[in-house]
């Protein structure tokens, strides 16, 4: 789970990411860090936030594959 959080943080560090996208990614990171909640529930909360982003036209095209990779890893948890 930590490596997924690190990947999301790396995306956040990109200055070309719009504010609305940043907010969703930050919310997903917060959900993944809630250690008092079961892993599958944390993954599901993060998926809900990130799933909409894969179709967001404001996301730079080079970020999409990274998001798809993170989404697929979350779906297997």
N, C-alpha and C positions, 0 to 999 in steps of 0.2 A: 504494500500500500504506500510505503514511503517513496518508492521510486515514481509512482504515479503522481504523488503530490509534488515531487521535484520537477517532473515534466510540466505540470501545470504552472508551477512557479516560473519556469523558464519561459513559457508562453507569455506570462504576465510581464516579464521583463522587457518584452518587445514593445517599443514605443509606438508602433503602428496599430496596436490593438485598441479599438474604440472602447469608450467608457462603459457602454451597456454590456459589452462582451466581458470586460474586466470584472464587472460586478457579478456576472454569472459564474465566472471561473473562481472568483474569491469565495462565493457561496459554496461551490462544489468542494473547494479545498477545506473550508470550515466543516462541511459535512463529513469529509473523510477523516478529519482530525478528532472527531467526537468518539473517543475511545470507550466511553461508557455505553455506547450503543453497539449492537451486534454488527459484525462486518457486512453482512448481506444488506442490512438496512442502510448502512452508511453508503455502500456502493450504489444502491438504488436511488438514494437522495442525490448523489453526485450525478448519476445518469440522467435524472430528470432535468437538472440544470444544464448539462452539457449537450444533451440530445438535440435541443433546439438550435444550438450554435452551429451544428454541422451544415445547416442549410442557410445560415445567416449571410446575407450578401455583403455585410460589412467586414467580414473576416477576410484577411489576406489569404490568397489561394495557397500559399506555402504552409499555412497553419492548419488547413483542413486535414491533410494526412496525419498530422500529429494528433489532432482531436479524434480522428477515426481510430487510430491506434489505441488511445487512452480509453475510448468508449468500448472497444472490443475487449480490452483487458478487464474493464469494470464488469462487463456482461458475464464474464466467466467466473466471477467471484460470488 
